[in-house]
Amino acid sequence: MWYYETSIGVLKIVKTSYGYGFLFGDDPTDWTGGPTPNAVADDVYNHATGYTWWDSSGIEAPHDLSEWVYSPTDPF
């Protein structure tokens, strides 16, 4: 998984049965998804995840996957 800490919570990109998905904090809802973690990171950067709190936050997002922290297990 990849994660990025923001002032409103932790953003996560996780492996799913269809590819990769976006999770916010402890919420198990898979808000957006794509075939690669880079595609999901792009959705997060563009505030186009389907999660209104994030999408309307205006918080600066990581520009690409290289700004996320990779962890083989969930550190939270």
C-alpha positions in Angstrom: 0.0 0.0 0.0 1.0 3.6 -0.4 -0.1 6.4 2.0 0.1 10.1 2.4 -0.6 12.0 5.6 -2.6 15.3 5.3 -4.1 17.7 7.8 -7.5 16.1 7.5 -6.4 12.4 7.5 -4.4 9.7 5.9 -4.9 9.0 2.2 -4.2 5.3 1.1 -3.8 3.5 -2.2 -4.4 -0.2 -1.7 -4.4 -3.3 -3.9 -7.9 -4.6 -4.7 -9.5 -7.4 -6.6 -9.8 -5.2 -9.7 -6.5 -3.2 -9.4 -6.0 -0.4 -6.9 -8.3 1.7 -4.8 -8.3 4.9 -2.7 -9.2 4.8 1.0 -9.4 7.8 3.3 -8.4 7.3 6.9 -10.1 4.4 8.6 -13.1 4.4 6.3 -13.2 1.1 4.4 -15.1 2.6 1.5 -13.1 2.3 -1.8 -13.7 5.8 -3.2 -12.0 5.5 -6.6 -10.0 2.9 -8.4 -7.8 2.1 -11.4 -5.6 -0.5 -13.0 -2.4 1.0 -11.5 -1.5 2.9 -8.3 -0.4 5.8 -10.5 -3.9 6.1 -12.0 -5.3 6.3 -8.4 -2.7 8.8 -7.4 -3.7 11.0 -10.4 -7.4 10.9 -9.2 -6.3 12.0 -5.7 -4.1 14.8 -7.1 -7.0 16.1 -9.3 -9.4 15.8 -6.3 -11.6 13.5 -8.5 -12.0 10.5 -6.1 -15.8 10.6 -5.5 -15.1 11.4 -1.8 -16.6 14.8 -1.4 -14.7 15.7 1.8 -11.3 15.2 -0.1 -12.5 16.4 -3.5 -13.7 19.7 -2.1 -11.0 20.2 0.4 -8.6 22.3 -1.7 -5.7 20.7 0.3 -2.5 20.3 -1.7 -2.2 16.7 -2.9 0.9 14.8 -3.8 1.7 15.4 -7.4 2.4 11.8 -8.3 3.0 8.4 -6.7 6.7 9.2 -5.9 5.5 11.6 -3.2 3.5 8.8 -1.4 5.1 6.5 1.2 5.2 2.8 0.2 4.6 0.2 2.9 4.2 -3.6 2.3 1.7 -3.6 5.2 -0.7 -1.1 6.6 1.2 0.9 9.3 -2.0 2.4 10.8 
